[in-house]
Amino acid sequence: MTPFSAGQIMGGSDGCVHVKIYGAPHYICPEELGMLFFVGDSVPLLKNFPSLSESPQLSGRVHLNASGRSVIIELGAARFMVPRDRFLAVAFGEDISCIICKIPSEKNEIETISPGKGGKA
């Protein structure tokens, strides 16, 4: 895991959890937080905060990991993680924000460097 932040999660006055990944704003509706934490369902990550003129757009998914100790944010092929307790603290207004860390891809580095050789050096 890299020590650098890929973004942050912030609480909002409207009850939404605002997620900023590499500067791009996203959000999770307050109605979806119950499905995420109490039912364990995957919930949508939306962008373009709804206004009267435009509707929200689905940009990714948010779910708990297998152990239930962290929240995984999937945005295309990229995956990000935040500890569940820190996420809940922000969602309930106990904390102002917390950082998101990028999960490294499961591809081996050698496969990325030389895909023509089948990952052999």
DRENMI-314352 format. One record per atom (N, C-alpha, C): x, y, z; residue number from 1; atom name; residue in three letters. Coordinates in steps of 0.2 Angstrom, whole numbers. Layout:
REM DRENMI-314352
xx:yy:zz:num:atome:residu
X:Y:Z:NUM:CA:Ala
...
This chain:
REM DRENMI-314352
xx:yy:zz:num:atome:residu
4:-6:0:1:N:Met
0:0:0:1:CA:Met
4:6:0:1:C:Met
3:11:-4:2:N:Thr
7:17:-4:2:CA:Thr
5:22:1:2:C:Thr
9:25:4:3:N:Pro
8:30:9:3:CA:Pro
4:36:7:3:C:Pro
3:37:1:4:N:Phe
0:43:-2:4:CA:Phe
-7:42:-2:4:C:Phe
-11:48:-1:5:N:Ser
-18:48:-2:5:CA:Ser
-20:48:-9:5:C:Ser
-26:45:-10:6:N:Ala
-29:45:-17:6:CA:Ala
-35:50:-17:6:C:Ala
-37:52:-11:7:N:Gly
-43:56:-11:7:CA:Gly
-45:56:-3:7:C:Gly
-51:59:-3:8:N:Gln
-54:59:4:8:CA:Gln
-61:59:4:8:C:Gln
-64:57:10:9:N:Ile
-71:56:11:9:CA:Ile
-73:62:16:9:C:Ile
-78:65:15:10:N:Met
-81:71:19:10:CA:Met
-88:70:20:10:C:Met
-90:72:26:11:N:Gly
-97:73:27:11:CA:Gly
-100:79:25:11:C:Gly
-107:79:23:12:N:Gly
-110:84:20:12:CA:Gly
-116:86:25:12:C:Gly
-118:92:24:13:N:Ser
-124:95:28:13:CA:Ser
-131:92:25:13:C:Ser
-130:89:19:14:N:Asp
-136:86:16:14:CA:Asp
-137:78:18:14:C:Asp
-132:76:22:15:N:Gly
-133:69:24:15:CA:Gly
-129:64:19:15:C:Gly
-127:67:14:16:N:Cys
-123:63:9:16:CA:Cys
-116:62:11:16:C:Cys
-112:57:9:17:N:Val
-105:56:11:17:CA:Val
-102:58:4:17:C:Val
-98:63:4:18:N:His
-94:66:-2:18:CA:His
-88:62:-2:18:C:His
-86:60:-8:19:N:Val
-80:56:-9:19:CA:Val
-76:60:-15:19:C:Val
-70:62:-14:20:N:Lys
-66:65:-19:20:CA:Lys
-60:61:-20:20:C:Lys
-60:58:-26:21:N:Ile
-55:54:-29:21:CA:Ile
-51:57:-34:21:C:Ile
-44:58:-33:22:N:Tyr
-40:62:-37:22:CA:Tyr
-43:69:-40:22:C:Tyr
-47:72:-35:23:N:Gly
-50:78:-37:23:CA:Gly
-57:78:-40:23:C:Gly
-59:72:-42:24:N:Ala
-66:71:-45:24:CA:Ala
-71:70:-39:24:C:Ala
-76:74:-39:25:N:Pro
-81:73:-34:25:CA:Pro
-86:68:-35:25:C:Pro
-88:64:-30:26:N:His
-93:59:-30:26:CA:His
-97:59:-24:26:C:His
-102:55:-23:27:N:Tyr
-106:55:-17:27:CA:Tyr
-109:49:-16:27:C:Tyr
-111:47:-10:28:N:Ile
-115:41:-8:28:CA:Ile
-121:44:-5:28:C:Ile
-127:42:-7:29:N:Cys
-134:45:-4:29:CA:Cys
-134:42:3:29:C:Cys
-138:46:8:30:N:Pro
-139:43:15:30:CA:Pro
-143:37:15:30:C:Pro
-148:36:10:31:N:Glu
-152:31:10:31:CA:Glu
-148:24:9:31:C:Glu
-143:25:5:32:N:Glu
-139:19:3:32:CA:Glu
-134:17:9:32:C:Glu
-132:21:14:33:N:Leu
-128:19:19:33:CA:Leu
-130:14:23:33:C:Leu
-137:14:25:34:N:Gly
-140:8:28:34:CA:Gly
-139:1:25:34:C:Gly
-140:2:18:35:N:Met
-139:-5:14:35:CA:Met
-132:-7:14:35:C:Met
-128:-2:14:36:N:Leu
-120:-4:14:36:CA:Leu
-118:-7:21:36:C:Leu
-120:-4:27:37:N:Phe
-118:-6:33:37:CA:Phe
-122:-12:37:37:C:Phe
-129:-11:36:38:N:Phe
-133:-16:40:38:CA:Phe
-135:-22:36:38:C:Phe
-136:-21:29:39:N:Val
-137:-27:25:39:CA:Val
-131:-30:21:39:C:Val
-126:-26:20:40:N:Gly
-120:-28:17:40:CA:Gly
-120:-28:9:40:C:Gly
-125:-24:7:41:N:Asp
-126:-24:-1:41:CA:Asp
-121:-19:-4:41:C:Asp
-119:-20:-10:42:N:Ser
-115:-15:-14:42:CA:Ser
-120:-10:-16:42:C:Ser
-117:-3:-15:43:N:Val
-121:3:-16:43:CA:Val
-118:7:-22:43:C:Val
-122:11:-25:44:N:Pro
-119:15:-30:44:CA:Pro
-115:21:-28:44:C:Pro
-110:22:-31:45:N:Leu
-106:29:-31:45:CA:Leu
-108:33:-36:45:C:Leu
-111:39:-35:46:N:Leu
-113:43:-40:46:CA:Leu
-109:49:-41:46:C:Leu
-110:53:-47:47:N:Lys
-106:59:-48:47:CA:Lys
-111:64:-50:47:C:Lys
-109:70:-51:48:N:Asn
-114:75:-53:48:CA:Asn
-120:76:-48:48:C:Asn
-118:79:-43:49:N:Phe
-123:80:-37:49:CA:Phe
-130:83:-40:49:C:Phe
-135:79:-39:50:N:Pro
-142:81:-42:50:CA:Pro
-144:88:-41:50:C:Pro
-146:91:-47:51:N:Ser
-149:98:-46:51:CA:Ser
-155:97:-50:51:C:Ser
-159:103:-51:52:N:Leu
-165:102:-55:52:CA:Leu
-164:101:-62:52:C:Leu
-158:103:-65:53:N:Ser
-157:102:-72:53:CA:Ser
-154:96:-74:53:C:Ser
-150:92:-70:54:N:Glu
-147:86:-72:54:CA:Glu
-148:81:-67:54:C:Glu
-148:74:-69:55:N:Ser
-149:69:-65:55:CA:Ser
-142:66:-63:55:C:Ser
-141:62:-57:56:N:Pro
-135:59:-55:56:CA:Pro
-133:54:-60:56:C:Pro
-126:52:-60:57:N:Gln
-124:47:-65:57:CA:Gln
-120:42:-60:57:C:Gln
-121:36:-62:58:N:Leu
-117:31:-59:58:CA:Leu
-110:31:-61:58:C:Leu
-105:31:-56:59:N:Ser
-98:31:-58:59:CA:Ser
-94:25:-55:59:C:Ser
-97:21:-50:60:N:Gly
-94:16:-47:60:CA:Gly
-98:12:-42:60:C:Gly
-95:8:-38:61:N:Arg
-99:4:-33:61:CA:Arg
-95:4:-26:61:C:Arg
-98:4:-21:62:N:Val
-95:4:-14:62:CA:Val
-98:-2:-11:62:C:Val
-93:-6:-7:63:N:His
-95:-12:-4:63:CA:His
-90:-13:2:63:C:His
-92:-17:7:64:N:Leu
-88:-20:12:64:CA:Leu
-83:-25:9:64:C:Leu
-77:-26:12:65:N:Asn
-73:-31:10:65:CA:Asn
-76:-38:14:65:C:Asn
-72:-43:12:66:N:Ala
-75:-50:15:66:CA:Ala
-75:-50:23:66:C:Ala
-70:-47:26:67:N:Ser
-70:-47:33:67:CA:Ser
-75:-42:36:67:C:Ser
-77:-37:32:68:N:Gly
-81:-32:35:68:CA:Gly
-78:-26:38:68:C:Gly
-71:-26:38:69:N:Arg
-67:-21:42:69:CA:Arg
-65:-15:38:69:C:Arg
-67:-15:31:70:N:Ser
-65:-9:27:70:CA:Ser
-70:-8:22:70:C:Ser
-71:-2:19:71:N:Val
-75:-1:14:71:CA:Val
-71:0:7:71:C:Val
-73:-4:2:72:N:Ile
-70:-4:-4:72:CA:Ile
-74:0:-9:72:C:Ile
-70:5:-12:73:N:Ile
-73:9:-17:73:CA:Ile
-71:7:-24:73:C:Ile
-75:5:-29:74:N:Glu
-73:3:-35:74:CA:Glu
-75:8:-40:74:C:Glu
-70:11:-44:75:N:Leu
-71:16:-49:75:CA:Leu
-68:14:-55:75:C:Leu
-72:10:-60:76:N:Gly
-69:7:-66:76:CA:Gly
-65:1:-63:76:C:Gly
-58:1:-66:77:N:Ala
-54:-4:-64:77:CA:Ala
-50:-3:-58:77:C:Ala
-50:4:-56:78:N:Ala
-46:6:-50:78:CA:Ala
-51:4:-43:78:C:Ala
-47:2:-38:79:N:Arg
-50:1:-32:79:CA:Arg
-47:5:-26:79:C:Arg
-51:7:-21:80:N:Phe
-49:11:-16:80:CA:Phe
-51:8:-9:80:C:Phe
-48:10:-4:81:N:Met
-50:7:2:81:CA:Met
-50:12:8:81:C:Met
-54:12:13:82:N:Val
-54:16:19:82:CA:Val
-57:11:24:82:C:Val
-54:12:30:83:N:Pro
-56:8:36:83:CA:Pro
-64:9:38:83:C:Pro
-67:4:39:84:N:Arg
-75:5:40:84:CA:Arg
-76:10:46:84:C:Arg
-72:9:51:85:N:Asp
-73:13:57:85:CA:Asp
-72:21:56:85:C:Asp
-67:22:52:86:N:Arg
-66:29:50:86:CA:Arg
-71:32:45:86:C:Arg
-74:28:40:87:N:Phe
-79:29:36:87:CA:Phe
-85:31:40:87:C:Phe
-87:27:45:88:N:Leu
-93:28:49:88:CA:Leu
-92:34:53:88:C:Leu
-86:36:56:89:N:Ala
-85:42:60:89:CA:Ala
-87:48:55:89:C:Ala
-85:48:49:90:N:Val
-86:53:44:90:CA:Val
-94:54:43:90:C:Val
-97:48:41:91:N:Ala
-104:48:39:91:CA:Ala
-108:50:45:91:C:Ala
-106:49:51:92:N:Phe
-110:51:57:92:CA:Phe
-109:58:60:92:C:Phe
-104:61:57:93:N:Gly
-102:68:59:93:CA:Gly
-97:68:64:93:C:Gly
-94:63:67:94:N:Glu
-90:63:72:94:CA:Glu
-83:65:70:94:C:Glu
-81:64:63:95:N:Asp
-75:66:61:95:CA:Asp
-76:71:54:95:C:Asp
-72:75:53:96:N:Ile
-73:80:47:96:CA:Ile
-71:76:41:96:C:Ile
-66:72:40:97:N:Ser
-64:69:34:97:CA:Ser
-59:63:36:97:C:Ser
-58:59:31:98:N:Cys
-53:54:31:98:CA:Cys
-50:53:24:98:C:Cys
-44:50:24:99:N:Ile
-41:49:17:99:CA:Ile
-43:42:14:99:C:Ile
-42:42:8:100:N:Ile
-43:35:4:100:CA:Ile
-37:33:1:100:C:Ile
-35:27:2:101:N:Cys
-29:24:-1:101:CA:Cys
-31:19:-7:101:C:Cys
-27:20:-12:102:N:Lys
-28:15:-18:102:CA:Lys
-25:8:-16:102:C:Lys
-29:3:-18:103:N:Ile
-27:-4:-18:103:CA:Ile
-23:-5:-24:103:C:Ile
-17:-8:-23:104:N:Pro
-13:-10:-29:104:CA:Pro
-16:-15:-33:104:C:Pro
-15:-15:-39:105:N:Ser
-18:-20:-44:105:CA:Ser
-15:-27:-42:105:C:Ser
-19:-32:-44:106:N:Glu
-16:-39:-43:106:CA:Glu
-11:-41:-48:106:C:Glu
-10:-37:-53:107:N:Lys
-5:-39:-59:107:CA:Lys
2:-39:-56:107:C:Lys
6:-44:-58:108:N:Asn
13:-43:-56:108:CA:Asn
16:-38:-60:108:C:Asn
21:-35:-57:109:N:Glu
25:-30:-60:109:CA:Glu
28:-32:-66:109:C:Glu
31:-38:-66:110:N:Ile
34:-40:-72:110:CA:Ile
30:-41:-78:110:C:Ile
23:-43:-77:111:N:Glu
18:-44:-82:111:CA:Glu
17:-37:-85:111:C:Glu
17:-32:-81:112:N:Thr
16:-25:-83:112:CA:Thr
22:-22:-87:112:C:Thr
28:-24:-85:113:N:Ile
34:-22:-89:113:CA:Ile
34:-25:-96:113:C:Ile
34:-32:-96:114:N:Ser
35:-36:-102:114:CA:Ser
29:-40:-104:114:C:Ser
23:-38:-106:115:N:Pro
18:-42:-107:115:CA:Pro
19:-47:-113:115:C:Pro
23:-45:-118:116:N:Gly
25:-49:-123:116:CA:Gly
28:-56:-122:116:C:Gly
32:-56:-116:117:N:Lys
35:-62:-114:117:CA:Lys
31:-66:-109:117:C:Lys
25:-64:-108:118:N:Gly
21:-68:-104:118:CA:Gly
23:-67:-96:118:C:Gly
26:-62:-95:119:N:Gly
28:-61:-88:119:CA:Gly
35:-63:-86:119:C:Gly
39:-66:-91:120:N:Lys
45:-69:-90:120:CA:Lys
51:-64:-91:120:C:Lys
56:-63:-87:121:N:Ala
61:-58:-88:121:CA:Ala
66:-61:-93:121:C:Ala
